[in-house]
Amino acid sequence: MFITVTGEKKEVKDGITIGELLAQEKVQTPEYVTVSVNDEFVEGEGRDATVLKDGDSVEFLYFMGGGAAWL
Amino acid sequence: MISLARSDFEKILDHAKKGLPAEACGLIAGTKENGDKIIRKVYLLTNTDHSREHFTIDPKEQLAAIKDMRANSLAPLGNWHSHPESPSRPSEEDKRLAYDPSASYMILSLMDETPVLNSFHIENGESSKEELVIRDE
């Protein structure tokens, strides 16, 4: 099946989960990556249970934060 | 080298001042030319921490910004945030939470009357200042 990953159309195996896709795409520090599927955010514990469907659009967003604390 | 239009610098400064006493934040996007980064658009986003010592970019706004970059054929170049009461250099927290060595991390200090903006490369917990040019256009 085909899905869109960070804007690029890709062929993946049927029934792939978000967790498997994260590993397949070699996403670094996935614990700090927010995942959205068709603009809906999927929480960390739901990644392995979420099966992607043909035509889904997946985005990986790196956490962006920091601050002046502990300067 | 990374360059920023003066008008975009003013936008960042205005957003940061309006966000006081909390830190303000956003994203930068543009093009890469001969190893230089040319910022073409700045995104003024929400600090969901609403804190004077921390920031987290709203992921919904981050997603919308990424899509806007794609629609405008712009590359994500990094992010920016303000330090309302401290210098323009990465904190230990900034360095710990900088996951992308290809990104530029811009920090605007408002601690003195004259604002100071610097850009940094951060990798493996080490930061180095990048040459920042404010261009008049």
N, CA and C atoms of all chains as a GROMACS GRO file, in nm:
protein
  624
    1MET      N    1   0.085  -0.119   0.000
    1MET     CA    2   0.000   0.000   0.000
    1MET      C    3   0.089   0.125   0.000
    2PHE      N    4   0.027   0.237  -0.030
    2PHE     CA    5   0.104   0.362  -0.036
    2PHE      C    6   0.054   0.460   0.073
    3ILE      N    7   0.150   0.518   0.139
    3ILE     CA    8   0.118   0.623   0.237
    3ILE      C    9   0.211   0.741   0.210
    4THR      N   10   0.180   0.854   0.270
    4THR     CA   11   0.266   0.971   0.259
    4THR      C   12   0.337   0.991   0.393
    5VAL      N   13   0.470   0.994   0.387
    5VAL     CA   14   0.551   1.010   0.508
    5VAL      C   15   0.629   1.140   0.496
    6THR      N   16   0.603   1.231   0.587
    6THR     CA   17   0.666   1.364   0.586
    6THR      C   18   0.668   1.424   0.445
    7GLY      N   19   0.553   1.413   0.381
    7GLY     CA   20   0.536   1.477   0.252
    7GLY      C   21   0.574   1.394   0.132
    8GLU      N   22   0.634   1.275   0.154
    8GLU     CA   23   0.677   1.192   0.042
    8GLU      C   24   0.594   1.064   0.036
    9LYS      N   25   0.548   1.031  -0.084
    9LYS     CA   26   0.469   0.910  -0.102
    9LYS      C   27   0.562   0.789  -0.099
   10LYS      N   28   0.524   0.689  -0.019
   10LYS     CA   29   0.609   0.571  -0.005
   10LYS      C   30   0.524   0.446  -0.004
   11GLU      N   31   0.583   0.337  -0.054
   11GLU     CA   32   0.515   0.208  -0.048
   11GLU      C   33   0.561   0.137   0.079
   12VAL      N   34   0.465   0.088   0.155
   12VAL     CA   35   0.497   0.015   0.279
   12VAL      C   36   0.413  -0.112   0.280
   13LYS      N   37   0.449  -0.204   0.370
   13LYS     CA   38   0.374  -0.329   0.377
   13LYS      C   39   0.235  -0.304   0.435
   14ASP      N   40   0.142  -0.385   0.394
   14ASP     CA   41   0.007  -0.374   0.449
   14ASP      C   42   0.012  -0.401   0.600
   15GLY      N   43  -0.068  -0.330   0.674
   15GLY     CA   44  -0.079  -0.355   0.817
   15GLY      C   45   0.034  -0.298   0.900
   16ILE      N   46   0.117  -0.213   0.841
   16ILE     CA   47   0.229  -0.158   0.917
   16ILE      C   48   0.177  -0.067   1.028
   17THR      N   49   0.241  -0.075   1.145
   17THR     CA   50   0.202   0.013   1.256
   17THR      C   51   0.292   0.135   1.257
   18ILE      N   52   0.251   0.234   1.334
   18ILE     CA   53   0.334   0.355   1.346
   18ILE      C   54   0.470   0.320   1.405
   19GLY      N   55   0.469   0.232   1.505
   19GLY     CA   56   0.595   0.192   1.566
   19GLY      C   57   0.689   0.129   1.466
   20GLU      N   58   0.634   0.042   1.380
   20GLU     CA   59   0.716  -0.022   1.277
   20GLU      C   60   0.766   0.081   1.176
   21LEU      N   61   0.682   0.176   1.143
   21LEU     CA   62   0.722   0.279   1.047
   21LEU      C   63   0.835   0.366   1.104
   22LEU      N   64   0.824   0.398   1.232
   22LEU     CA   65   0.930   0.476   1.296
   22LEU      C   66   1.064   0.404   1.284
   23ALA      N   67   1.062   0.271   1.307
   23ALA     CA   68   1.185   0.192   1.298
   23ALA      C   69   1.232   0.185   1.153
   24GLN      N   70   1.139   0.162   1.062
   24GLN     CA   71   1.174   0.149   0.920
   24GLN      C   72   1.235   0.277   0.866
   25GLU      N   73   1.183   0.390   0.912
   25GLU     CA   74   1.233   0.520   0.866
   25GLU      C   75   1.357   0.564   0.943
   26LYS      N   76   1.399   0.479   1.037
   26LYS     CA   77   1.519   0.509   1.118
   26LYS      C   78   1.508   0.646   1.186
   27VAL      N   79   1.392   0.671   1.243
   27VAL     CA   80   1.370   0.797   1.314
   27VAL      C   81   1.453   0.798   1.442
   28GLN      N   82   1.537   0.899   1.455
   28GLN     CA   83   1.623   0.910   1.572
   28GLN      C   84   1.540   0.955   1.693
   29THR      N   85   1.578   0.908   1.810
   29THR     CA   86   1.514   0.943   1.937
   29THR      C   87   1.361   0.953   1.923
   30PRO      N   88   1.297   0.840   1.885
   30PRO     CA   89   1.152   0.844   1.861
   30PRO      C   90   1.071   0.887   1.983
   31GLU      N   91   1.131   0.873   2.100
   31GLU     CA   92   1.057   0.916   2.220
   31GLU      C   93   1.036   1.068   2.222
   32TYR      N   94   1.113   1.139   2.141
   32TYR     CA   95   1.098   1.284   2.134
   32TYR      C   96   1.032   1.329   2.004
   33VAL      N   97   0.966   1.234   1.940
   33VAL     CA   98   0.899   1.265   1.814
   33VAL      C   99   0.748   1.254   1.833
   34THR      N  100   0.680   1.357   1.793
   34THR     CA  101   0.534   1.354   1.792
   34THR      C  102   0.489   1.304   1.655
   35VAL      N  103   0.393   1.213   1.657
   35VAL     CA  104   0.346   1.154   1.531
   35VAL      C  105   0.203   1.199   1.506
   36SER      N  106   0.178   1.239   1.383
   36SER     CA  107   0.040   1.267   1.345
   36SER      C  108   0.003   1.181   1.223
   37VAL      N  109  -0.121   1.136   1.224
   37VAL     CA  110  -0.175   1.062   1.110
   37VAL      C  111  -0.299   1.136   1.063
   38ASN      N  112  -0.294   1.183   0.941
   38ASN     CA  113  -0.405   1.262   0.886
   38ASN      C  114  -0.442   1.379   0.979
   39ASP      N  115  -0.336   1.443   1.030
   39ASP     CA  116  -0.347   1.562   1.116
   39ASP      C  117  -0.398   1.532   1.257
   40GLU      N  118  -0.414   1.404   1.292
   40GLU     CA  119  -0.451   1.368   1.429
   40GLU      C  120  -0.326   1.316   1.500
   41PHE      N  121  -0.298   1.372   1.617
   41PHE     CA  122  -0.179   1.329   1.690
   41PHE      C  123  -0.204   1.196   1.761
   42VAL      N  124  -0.105   1.108   1.754
   42VAL     CA  125  -0.114   0.976   1.816
   42VAL      C  126  -0.016   0.972   1.933
   43GLU      N  127  -0.067   0.948   2.052
   43GLU     CA  128   0.018   0.946   2.171
   43GLU      C  129   0.112   0.826   2.167
   44GLY      N  130   0.220   0.838   2.242
   44GLY     CA  131   0.325   0.736   2.239
   44GLY      C  132   0.277   0.594   2.259
   45GLU      N  133   0.189   0.573   2.358
   45GLU     CA  134   0.147   0.436   2.388
   45GLU      C  135   0.058   0.377   2.279
   46GLY      N  136   0.003   0.464   2.192
   46GLY     CA  137  -0.085   0.415   2.087
   46GLY      C  138  -0.014   0.382   1.957
   47ARG      N  139   0.116   0.407   1.952
   47ARG     CA  140   0.187   0.391   1.824
   47ARG      C  141   0.192   0.246   1.776
   48ASP      N  142   0.221   0.155   1.870
   48ASP     CA  143   0.233   0.015   1.829
   48ASP      C  144   0.098  -0.046   1.797
   49ALA      N  145  -0.008   0.016   1.847
   49ALA     CA  146  -0.141  -0.039   1.823
   49ALA      C  147  -0.209   0.025   1.702
   50THR      N  148  -0.150   0.131   1.653
   50THR     CA  149  -0.214   0.202   1.541
   50THR      C  150  -0.166   0.147   1.408
   51VAL      N  151  -0.256   0.082   1.337
   51VAL     CA  152  -0.224   0.026   1.205
   51VAL      C  153  -0.257   0.131   1.099
   52LEU      N  154  -0.163   0.152   1.011
   52LEU     CA  155  -0.184   0.254   0.907
   52LEU      C  156  -0.261   0.195   0.789
   53LYS      N  157  -0.332   0.283   0.721
   53LYS     CA  158  -0.414   0.240   0.607
   53LYS      C  159  -0.361   0.305   0.479
   54ASP      N  160  -0.395   0.244   0.369
   54ASP     CA  161  -0.356   0.298   0.239
   54ASP      C  162  -0.405   0.443   0.227
   55GLY      N  163  -0.316   0.530   0.186
   55GLY     CA  164  -0.353   0.670   0.167
   55GLY      C  165  -0.331   0.758   0.288
   56ASP      N  166  -0.293   0.698   0.402
   56ASP     CA  167  -0.269   0.780   0.521
   56ASP      C  168  -0.152   0.877   0.498
   57SER      N  169  -0.159   0.988   0.570
   57SER     CA  170  -0.051   1.087   0.566
   57SER      C  171   0.009   1.097   0.706
   58VAL      N  172   0.137   1.063   0.716
   58VAL     CA  173   0.203   1.056   0.846
   58VAL      C  174   0.309   1.166   0.855
   59GLU      N  175   0.313   1.231   0.968
   59GLU     CA  176   0.416   1.333   0.992
   59GLU      C  177   0.492   1.299   1.120
   60PHE      N  178   0.622   1.319   1.117
   60PHE     CA  179   0.706   1.305   1.236
   60PHE      C  180   0.755   1.444   1.275
   61LEU      N  181   0.722   1.486   1.393
   61LEU     CA  182   0.762   1.619   1.438
   61LEU      C  183   0.854   1.607   1.558
   62TYR      N  184   0.975   1.656   1.540
   62TYR     CA  185   1.066   1.654   1.654
   62TYR      C  186   1.022   1.754   1.760
   63PHE      N  187   1.027   1.709   1.884
   63PHE     CA  188   0.999   1.800   1.994
   63PHE      C  189   1.091   1.920   1.982
   64MET      N  190   1.036   2.037   1.996
   64MET     CA  191   1.118   2.158   1.994
   64MET      C  192   1.092   2.236   2.121
   65GLY      N  193   1.190   2.236   2.204
   65GLY     CA  194   1.176   2.308   2.331
   65GLY      C  195   1.311   2.334   2.393
   66GLY      N  196   1.309   2.399   2.505
   66GLY     CA  197   1.432   2.432   2.576
   66GLY      C  198   1.401   2.545   2.670
   67GLY      N  199   1.499   2.630   2.687
   67GLY     CA  200   1.471   2.743   2.774
   67GLY      C  201   1.594   2.790   2.848
   68ALA      N  202   1.574   2.893   2.925
   68ALA     CA  203   1.686   2.958   2.993
   68ALA      C  204   1.721   2.890   3.125
   69ALA      N  205   1.639   2.793   3.167
   69ALA     CA  206   1.668   2.727   3.293
   69ALA      C  207   1.804   2.660   3.285
   70TRP      N  208   1.871   2.657   3.396
   70TRP     CA  209   2.002   2.590   3.410
   70TRP      C  210   2.106   2.652   3.319
   71LEU      N  211   2.095   2.779   3.291
   71LEU     CA  212   2.190   2.843   3.200
   71LEU      C  213   2.331   2.838   3.256
   72MET      N  214   2.731   3.040   0.731
   72MET     CA  215   2.665   3.170   0.751
   72MET      C  216   2.513   3.151   0.740
   73ILE      N  217   2.444   3.224   0.824
   73ILE     CA  218   2.298   3.224   0.816
   73ILE      C  219   2.253   3.370   0.810
   74SER      N  220   2.159   3.399   0.721
   74SER     CA  221   2.117   3.538   0.708
   74SER      C  222   1.967   3.552   0.733
   75LEU      N  223   1.933   3.666   0.788
   75LEU     CA  224   1.796   3.696   0.827
   75LEU      C  225   1.763   3.838   0.783
   76ALA      N  226   1.649   3.854   0.717
   76ALA     CA  227   1.608   3.988   0.677
   76ALA      C  228   1.577   4.072   0.801
   77ARG      N  229   1.612   4.199   0.794
   77ARG     CA  230   1.587   4.287   0.909
   77ARG      C  231   1.438   4.289   0.944
   78SER      N  232   1.353   4.283   0.841
   78SER     CA  233   1.208   4.284   0.868
   78SER      C  234   1.166   4.160   0.946
   79ASP      N  235   1.230   4.046   0.918
   79ASP     CA  236   1.199   3.924   0.994
   79ASP      C  237   1.256   3.931   1.135
   80PHE      N  238   1.373   3.994   1.147
   80PHE     CA  239   1.427   4.015   1.282
   80PHE      C  240   1.329   4.098   1.364
   81GLU      N  241   1.273   4.201   1.303
   81GLU     CA  242   1.177   4.287   1.374
   81GLU      C  243   1.052   4.207   1.413
   82LYS      N  244   1.010   4.115   1.327
   82LYS     CA  245   0.893   4.033   1.359
   82LYS      C  246   0.921   3.945   1.482
   83ILE      N  247   1.039   3.885   1.484
   83ILE     CA  248   1.077   3.801   1.597
   83ILE      C  249   1.082   3.884   1.725
   84LEU      N  250   1.147   4.001   1.714
   84LEU     CA  251   1.162   4.088   1.830
   84LEU      C  252   1.025   4.132   1.883
   85ASP      N  253   0.936   4.167   1.792
   85ASP     CA  254   0.802   4.212   1.833
   85ASP      C  255   0.726   4.098   1.902
   86HIS      N  256   0.734   3.979   1.844
   86HIS     CA  257   0.664   3.863   1.903
   86HIS      C  258   0.721   3.832   2.042
   87ALA      N  259   0.853   3.841   2.054
   87ALA     CA  260   0.917   3.811   2.182
   87ALA      C  261   0.878   3.913   2.289
   88LYS      N  262   0.872   4.039   2.249
   88LYS     CA  263   0.834   4.143   2.347
   88LYS      C  264   0.689   4.127   2.389
   89LYS      N  265   0.602   4.094   2.294
   89LYS     CA  266   0.461   4.075   2.327
   89LYS      C  267   0.440   3.954   2.418
   90GLY      N  268   0.532   3.859   2.411
   90GLY     CA  269   0.520   3.737   2.492
   90GLY      C  270   0.571   3.751   2.633
   91LEU      N  271   0.639   3.862   2.663
   91LEU     CA  272   0.696   3.881   2.797
   91LEU      C  273   0.587   3.874   2.904
   92PRO      N  274   0.615   3.821   3.022
   92PRO     CA  275   0.749   3.780   3.069
   92PRO      C  276   0.790   3.640   3.027
   93ALA      N  277   0.705   3.571   2.948
   93ALA     CA  278   0.739   3.435   2.908
   93ALA      C  279   0.836   3.434   2.790
   94GLU      N  280   0.900   3.320   2.770
   94GLU     CA  281   0.981   3.302   2.651
   94GLU      C  282   0.888   3.291   2.530
   95ALA      N  283   0.938   3.338   2.418
   95ALA     CA  284   0.865   3.325   2.291
   95ALA      C  285   0.945   3.231   2.200
   96CYS      N  286   0.879   3.180   2.098
   96CYS     CA  287   0.947   3.081   2.014
   96CYS      C  288   0.887   3.076   1.875
   97GLY      N  289   0.956   3.008   1.788
   97GLY     CA  290   0.906   2.992   1.651
   97GLY      C  291   1.003   2.911   1.567
   98LEU      N  292   0.975   2.907   1.440
   98LEU     CA  293   1.057   2.831   1.346
   98LEU      C  294   1.114   2.924   1.239
   99ILE      N  295   1.220   2.879   1.175
   99ILE     CA  296   1.278   2.953   1.063
   99ILE      C  297   1.283   2.860   0.942
  100ALA      N  298   1.259   2.917   0.825
  100ALA     CA  299   1.261   2.837   0.703
  100ALA      C  300   1.321   2.920   0.591
  101GLY      N  301   1.375   2.850   0.492
  101GLY     CA  302   1.434   2.923   0.382
  101GLY      C  303   1.501   2.832   0.283
  102THR      N  304   1.617   2.875   0.237
  102THR     CA  305   1.690   2.799   0.136
  102THR      C  306   1.835   2.784   0.181
  103LYS      N  307   1.899   2.683   0.122
  103LYS     CA  308   2.041   2.662   0.147
  103LYS      C  309   2.114   2.686   0.016
  104GLU      N  310   2.211   2.776   0.020
  104GLU     CA  311   2.283   2.813  -0.101
  104GLU      C  312   2.433   2.813  -0.074
  105ASN      N  313   2.503   2.721  -0.140
  105ASN     CA  314   2.649   2.711  -0.123
  105ASN      C  315   2.690   2.700   0.024
  106GLY      N  316   2.614   2.622   0.097
  106GLY     CA  317   2.648   2.601   0.237
  106GLY      C  318   2.593   2.706   0.331
  107ASP      N  319   2.538   2.814   0.275
  107ASP     CA  320   2.479   2.918   0.359
  107ASP      C  321   2.329   2.895   0.374
  108LYS      N  322   2.276   2.941   0.485
  108LYS     CA  323   2.132   2.932   0.508
  108LYS      C  324   2.072   3.072   0.492
  109ILE      N  325   1.974   3.081   0.406
  109ILE     CA  326   1.907   3.208   0.383
  109ILE      C  327   1.765   3.196   0.438
  110ILE      N  328   1.736   3.265   0.545
  110ILE     CA  329   1.602   3.257   0.604
  110ILE      C  330   1.508   3.342   0.519
  111ARG      N  331   1.402   3.279   0.470
  111ARG     CA  332   1.303   3.348   0.386
  111ARG      C  333   1.173   3.373   0.461
  112LYS      N  334   1.151   3.297   0.567
  112LYS     CA  335   1.026   3.314   0.640
  112LYS      C  336   1.047   3.274   0.785
  113VAL      N  337   0.992   3.353   0.876
  113VAL     CA  338   0.995   3.318   1.018
  113VAL      C  339   0.852   3.290   1.063
  114TYR      N  340   0.840   3.195   1.151
  114TYR     CA  341   0.709   3.156   1.204
  114TYR      C  342   0.705   3.194   1.352
  115LEU      N  343   0.603   3.266   1.388
  115LEU     CA  344   0.586   3.314   1.525
  115LEU      C  345   0.483   3.222   1.591
  116LEU      N  346   0.530   3.133   1.677
  116LEU     CA  347   0.444   3.028   1.728
  116LEU      C  348   0.422   3.042   1.878
  117THR      N  349   0.340   2.954   1.931
  117THR     CA  350   0.300   2.961   2.072
  117THR      C  351   0.391   2.876   2.160
  118ASN      N  352   0.436   2.935   2.269
  118ASN     CA  353   0.508   2.860   2.372
  118ASN      C  354   0.404   2.799   2.464
  119THR      N  355   0.381   2.669   2.450
  119THR     CA  356   0.275   2.606   2.530
  119THR      C  357   0.312   2.597   2.678
  120ASP      N  358   0.439   2.620   2.712
  120ASP     CA  359   0.479   2.622   2.854
  120ASP      C  360   0.440   2.754   2.921
  121HIS      N  361   0.424   2.859   2.843
  121HIS     CA  362   0.393   2.993   2.897
  121HIS      C  363   0.482   3.023   3.018
  122SER      N  364   0.610   2.998   3.000
  122SER     CA  365   0.706   3.011   3.110
  122SER      C  366   0.815   3.110   3.074
  123ARG      N  367   0.873   3.174   3.176
  123ARG     CA  368   0.986   3.264   3.153
  123ARG      C  369   1.118   3.187   3.147
  124GLU      N  370   1.114   3.055   3.174
  124GLU     CA  371   1.237   2.976   3.175
  124GLU      C  372   1.234   2.854   3.083
  125HIS      N  373   1.120   2.827   3.023
  125HIS     CA  374   1.110   2.710   2.935
  125HIS      C  375   1.025   2.746   2.814
  126PHE      N  376   1.047   2.668   2.708
  126PHE     CA  377   0.953   2.679   2.596
  126PHE      C  378   0.932   2.543   2.532
  127THR      N  379   0.814   2.524   2.483
  127THR     CA  380   0.779   2.410   2.398
  127THR      C  381   0.695   2.465   2.284
  128ILE      N  382   0.737   2.439   2.163
  128ILE     CA  383   0.660   2.485   2.047
  128ILE      C  384   0.533   2.402   2.035
  129ASP      N  385   0.421   2.469   2.018
  129ASP     CA  386   0.292   2.401   2.002
  129ASP      C  387   0.302   2.306   1.882
  130PRO      N  388   0.287   2.173   1.904
  130PRO     CA  389   0.302   2.080   1.792
  130PRO      C  390   0.201   2.100   1.680
  131LYS      N  391   0.082   2.146   1.713
  131LYS     CA  392  -0.017   2.172   1.607
  131LYS      C  393   0.030   2.285   1.517
  132GLU      N  394   0.081   2.390   1.579
  132GLU     CA  395   0.133   2.501   1.499
  132GLU      C  396   0.259   2.460   1.423
  133GLN      N  397   0.339   2.375   1.486
  133GLN     CA  398   0.459   2.324   1.421
  133GLN      C  399   0.421   2.247   1.295
  134LEU      N  400   0.320   2.163   1.305
  134LEU     CA  401   0.273   2.085   1.190
  134LEU      C  402   0.223   2.178   1.079
  135ALA      N  403   0.147   2.277   1.118
  135ALA     CA  404   0.095   2.372   1.017
  135ALA      C  405   0.210   2.446   0.950
  136ALA      N  406   0.312   2.482   1.028
  136ALA     CA  407   0.427   2.554   0.972
  136ALA      C  408   0.503   2.466   0.874
  137ILE      N  409   0.523   2.340   0.910
  137ILE     CA  410   0.594   2.247   0.821
  137ILE      C  411   0.521   2.234   0.689
  138LYS      N  412   0.389   2.226   0.696
  138LYS     CA  413   0.311   2.215   0.572
  138LYS      C  414   0.320   2.343   0.489
  139ASP      N  415   0.322   2.455   0.557
  139ASP     CA  416   0.337   2.582   0.486
  139ASP      C  417   0.473   2.590   0.418
  140MET      N  418   0.577   2.541   0.487
  140MET     CA  419   0.711   2.541   0.424
  140MET      C  420   0.710   2.458   0.297
  141ARG      N  421   0.650   2.341   0.304
  141ARG     CA  422   0.644   2.255   0.186
  141ARG      C  423   0.569   2.324   0.072
  142ALA      N  424   0.458   2.386   0.108
  142ALA     CA  425   0.375   2.452   0.006
  142ALA      C  426   0.451   2.565  -0.061
  143ASN      N  427   0.546   2.624   0.012
  143ASN     CA  428   0.621   2.737  -0.042
  143ASN      C  429   0.764   2.698  -0.083
  144SER      N  430   0.787   2.567  -0.091
  144SER     CA  431   0.919   2.516  -0.132
  144SER      C  432   1.032   2.571  -0.046
  145LEU      N  433   1.006   2.580   0.083
  145LEU     CA  434   1.107   2.626   0.177
  145LEU      C  435   1.155   2.508   0.262
  146ALA      N  436   1.281   2.511   0.298
  146ALA     CA  437   1.336   2.406   0.382
  146ALA      C  438   1.332   2.451   0.528
  147PRO      N  439   1.300   2.359   0.620
  147PRO     CA  440   1.310   2.395   0.761
  147PRO      C  441   1.456   2.416   0.798
  148LEU      N  442   1.487   2.529   0.858
  148LEU     CA  443   1.627   2.561   0.889
  148LEU      C  444   1.657   2.557   1.038
  149GLY      N  445   1.553   2.556   1.122
  149GLY     CA  446   1.578   2.552   1.264
  149GLY      C  447   1.468   2.622   1.341
  150ASN      N  448   1.502   2.665   1.460
  150ASN     CA  449   1.403   2.736   1.540
  150ASN      C  450   1.466   2.854   1.612
  151TRP      N  451   1.382   2.932   1.673
  151TRP     CA  452   1.432   3.045   1.752
  151TRP      C  453   1.350   3.051   1.882
  152HIS      N  454   1.412   3.104   1.986
  152HIS     CA  455   1.336   3.134   2.108
  152HIS      C  456   1.403   3.248   2.180
  153SER      N  457   1.330   3.305   2.272
  153SER     CA  458   1.383   3.420   2.345
  153SER      C  459   1.425   3.380   2.486
  154HIS      N  460   1.522   3.454   2.536
  154HIS     CA  461   1.563   3.446   2.676
  154HIS      C  462   1.530   3.583   2.737
  155PRO      N  463   1.418   3.596   2.807
  155PRO     CA  464   1.379   3.728   2.858
  155PRO      C  465   1.477   3.789   2.957
  156GLU      N  466   1.543   3.704   3.034
  156GLU     CA  467   1.625   3.758   3.143
  156GLU      C  468   1.766   3.700   3.146
  157SER      N  469   1.809   3.643   3.037
  157SER     CA  470   1.942   3.580   3.037
  157SER      C  471   2.008   3.600   2.901
  158PRO      N  472   2.138   3.570   2.893
  158PRO     CA  473   2.212   3.600   2.770
  158PRO      C  474   2.169   3.517   2.649
  159SER      N  475   2.217   3.562   2.534
  159SER     CA  476   2.187   3.494   2.408
  159SER      C  477   2.287   3.381   2.386
  160ARG      N  478   2.271   3.276   2.464
  160ARG     CA  479   2.352   3.155   2.444
  160ARG      C  480   2.273   3.037   2.495
  161PRO      N  481   2.300   2.919   2.441
  161PRO     CA  482   2.219   2.802   2.478
  161PRO      C  483   2.237   2.764   2.625
  162SER      N  484   2.128   2.736   2.689
  162SER     CA  485   2.132   2.683   2.825
  162SER      C  486   2.163   2.533   2.817
  163GLU      N  487   2.190   2.475   2.930
  163GLU     CA  488   2.210   2.330   2.933
  163GLU      C  489   2.085   2.259   2.882
  164GLU      N  490   1.970   2.316   2.915
  164GLU     CA  491   1.845   2.257   2.868
  164GLU      C  492   1.833   2.270   2.716
  165ASP      N  493   1.870   2.386   2.664
  165ASP     CA  494   1.868   2.405   2.519
  165ASP      C  495   1.954   2.300   2.449
  166LYS      N  496   2.071   2.276   2.505
  166LYS     CA  497   2.163   2.182   2.441
  166LYS      C  498   2.113   2.038   2.455
  167ARG      N  499   2.055   2.009   2.569
  167ARG     CA  500   2.004   1.873   2.593
  167ARG      C  501   1.888   1.841   2.499
  168LEU      N  502   1.810   1.942   2.465
  168LEU     CA  503   1.689   1.919   2.386
  168LEU      C  504   1.707   1.954   2.238
  169ALA      N  505   1.830   1.974   2.197
  169ALA     CA  506   1.857   2.004   2.056
  169ALA      C  507   1.889   1.872   1.985
  170TYR      N  508   1.792   1.817   1.914
  170TYR     CA  509   1.808   1.684   1.856
  170TYR      C  510   1.856   1.685   1.713
  171ASP      N  511   1.855   1.801   1.649
  171ASP     CA  512   1.884   1.805   1.506
  171ASP      C  513   2.013   1.882   1.480
  172PRO      N  514   2.123   1.812   1.453
  172PRO     CA  515   2.249   1.884   1.428
  172PRO      C  516   2.250   1.965   1.299
  173SER      N  517   2.153   1.942   1.211
  173SER     CA  518   2.149   2.021   1.088
  173SER      C  519   2.074   2.153   1.108
  174ALA      N  520   2.011   2.168   1.223
  174ALA     CA  521   1.929   2.287   1.249
  174ALA      C  522   2.013   2.401   1.306
  175SER      N  523   1.964   2.521   1.284
  175SER     CA  524   2.021   2.639   1.350
  175SER      C  525   1.928   2.674   1.467
  176TYR      N  526   1.989   2.704   1.579
  176TYR     CA  527   1.913   2.738   1.698
  176TYR      C  528   1.940   2.886   1.732
  177MET      N  529   1.841   2.968   1.707
  177MET     CA  530   1.858   3.112   1.728
  177MET      C  531   1.801   3.151   1.864
  178ILE      N  532   1.876   3.234   1.935
  178ILE     CA  533   1.835   3.276   2.069
  178ILE      C  534   1.840   3.428   2.077
  179LEU      N  535   1.727   3.486   2.113
  179LEU     CA  536   1.715   3.631   2.126
  179LEU      C  537   1.713   3.666   2.274
  180SER      N  538   1.813   3.741   2.316
  180SER     CA  539   1.816   3.786   2.456
  180SER      C  540   1.753   3.923   2.468
  181LEU      N  541   1.665   3.934   2.568
  181LEU     CA  542   1.601   4.063   2.596
  181LEU      C  543   1.644   4.117   2.732
  182MET      N  544   1.752   4.062   2.784
  182MET     CA  545   1.792   4.098   2.922
  182MET      C  546   1.842   4.243   2.931
  183ASP      N  547   1.898   4.294   2.822
  183ASP     CA  548   1.946   4.431   2.821
  183ASP      C  549   1.857   4.518   2.732
  184GLU      N  550   1.881   4.646   2.737
  184GLU     CA  551   1.798   4.738   2.659
  184GLU      C  552   1.808   4.708   2.509
  185THR      N  553   1.931   4.673   2.466
  185THR     CA  554   1.950   4.637   2.326
  185THR      C  555   1.938   4.486   2.311
  186PRO      N  556   1.841   4.440   2.234
  186PRO     CA  557   1.826   4.295   2.216
  186PRO      C  558   1.944   4.236   2.141
  187VAL      N  559   1.976   4.111   2.175
  187VAL     CA  560   2.090   4.042   2.112
  187VAL      C  561   2.040   3.910   2.054
  188LEU      N  562   2.064   3.891   1.926
  188LEU     CA  563   2.026   3.766   1.860
  188LEU      C  564   2.150   3.694   1.810
  189ASN      N  565   2.162   3.567   1.847
  189ASN     CA  566   2.271   3.484   1.797
  189ASN      C  567   2.213   3.354   1.744
  190SER      N  568   2.290   3.290   1.658
  190SER     CA  569   2.249   3.160   1.603
  190SER      C  570   2.356   3.057   1.637
  191PHE      N  571   2.311   2.936   1.671
  191PHE     CA  572   2.404   2.834   1.716
  191PHE      C  573   2.382   2.702   1.644
  192HIS      N  574   2.492   2.631   1.628
  192HIS     CA  575   2.489   2.491   1.587
  192HIS      C  576   2.508   2.411   1.715
  193ILE      N  577   2.423   2.311   1.735
  193ILE     CA  578   2.434   2.230   1.857
  193ILE      C  579   2.438   2.082   1.816
  194GLU      N  580   2.541   2.017   1.864
  194GLU     CA  581   2.556   1.874   1.830
  194GLU      C  582   2.625   1.804   1.945
  195ASN      N  583   2.570   1.691   1.986
  195ASN     CA  584   2.626   1.613   2.096
  195ASN      C  585   2.647   1.697   2.221
  196GLY      N  586   2.554   1.787   2.246
  196GLY     CA  587   2.560   1.867   2.367
  196GLY      C  588   2.657   1.983   2.363
  197GLU      N  589   2.722   2.002   2.248
  197GLU     CA  590   2.816   2.113   2.235
  197GLU      C  591   2.759   2.217   2.139
  198SER      N  592   2.776   2.343   2.173
  198SER     CA  593   2.723   2.448   2.088
  198SER      C  594   2.835   2.534   2.032
  199SER      N  595   2.815   2.584   1.911
  199SER     CA  596   2.909   2.679   1.853
  199SER      C  597   2.828   2.786   1.780
  200LYS      N  598   2.879   2.908   1.790
  200LYS     CA  599   2.806   3.020   1.731
  200LYS      C  600   2.824   3.021   1.578
  201GLU      N  601   2.715   3.047   1.508
  201GLU     CA  602   2.721   3.058   1.363
  201GLU      C  603   2.731   3.206   1.325
  202GLU      N  604   2.790   3.232   1.210
  202GLU     CA  605   2.794   3.370   1.160
  202GLU      C  606   2.652   3.410   1.120
  203LEU      N  607   2.602   3.514   1.181
  203LEU     CA  608   2.466   3.561   1.152
  203LEU      C  609   2.473   3.698   1.086
  204VAL      N  610   2.409   3.708   0.970
  204VAL     CA  611   2.405   3.835   0.897
  204VAL      C  612   2.261   3.884   0.893
  205ILE      N  613   2.239   4.007   0.936
  205ILE     CA  614   2.107   4.070   0.923
  205ILE      C  615   2.110   4.150   0.794
  206ARG      N  616   2.027   4.111   0.701
  206ARG     CA  617   2.032   4.178   0.569
  206ARG      C  618   1.919   4.278   0.554
  207ASP      N  619   1.954   4.391   0.494
  207ASP     CA  620   1.855   4.493   0.464
  207ASP      C  621   1.801   4.469   0.324
  208GLU      N  622   1.673   4.454   0.311
  208GLU     CA  623   1.614   4.430   0.177
  208GLU      C  624   1.475   4.486   0.173
   0.00000   0.00000   0.00000
